[in-house]
Amino acid sequence: ASNKIATHEITIRPTQLADANQLPKIEQSAGELFSSIKDLSWISESGVQSVEAHIQFIHQHAHWVAVNHDNHPVGFIMTQQLPE
């Protein structure tokens, strides 16, 4: 079974270590989109996760990335298991 979810333009897959350096830029860019929304502007003012934090989540298999047709990351999610 594959760990990938694909649409015509975006594929979601587990994040690879090679993706980690690109993720802070993606987070910064996403945050900037909120700067013009009054109630959400705090998001654009927040810092981004460090490459090291991303790597920690990748090692825990708790990080997924959305990639374009060229396999370049365009978004991501960091997850955390909830207590039972």
VODOTOR-21204 format. One record per residue (C-alpha): x, y, z. Coordinates in steps of 0.2 Angstrom, whole numbers, padded with zeros to 4 digits, always signed. Layout:
<pts>
XYZ...
</pts>
This chain:
<pts>
+0000+0000+0000+0006+0017-0004+0007+0031+0009+0003+0044-0005-0013+0053-0008-0014+0061-0026-0025+0073-0035-0022+0080-0053-0010+0093-0046-0005+0090-0028+0001+0074-0020+0002+0072-0001+0016+0061+0006+0027+0058+0021+0040+0072+0022+0057+0067+0018+0073+0074+0026+0078+0082+0009+0062+0093+0011+0066+0100+0027+0076+0116+0022+0062+0122+0011+0048+0121+0024+0052+0137+0034+0050+0147+0018+0034+0139+0014+0027+0142+0032+0033+0161+0031+0024+0163+0014+0008+0155+0020+0008+0166+0036+0010+0182+0025-0007+0178+0017-0015+0181+0034-0008+0198+0037-0022+0207+0029-0035+0198+0039-0038+0208+0055-0042+0193+0067-0029+0182+0059-0015+0194+0057-0006+0187+0072-0002+0172+0062+0009+0182+0050+0018+0190+0065+0022+0173+0073+0039+0165+0070+0041+0149+0059+0046+0132+0064+0065+0129+0063+0072+0116+0051+0077+0106+0066+0059+0106+0073+0054+0099+0056+0067+0086+0056+0061+0080+0073+0043+0078+0067+0050+0069+0051+0059+0057+0062+0043+0054+0072+0033+0050+0056+0022+0065+0061+0025+0076+0046+0017+0076+0029+0020+0087+0014+0010+0092-0001+0020+0092-0017+0017+0098-0034+0019+0088-0050+0038+0091-0049+0039+0084-0031+0042+0101-0024+0034+0105-0007+0020+0118-0008+0013+0115+0010+0014+0104+0025+0006+0098+0041+0015+0093+0057+0005+0081+0068+0004+0075+0086-0004+0059+0092-0018+0063+0105-0018+0053+0121-0030+0039+0122
</pts>
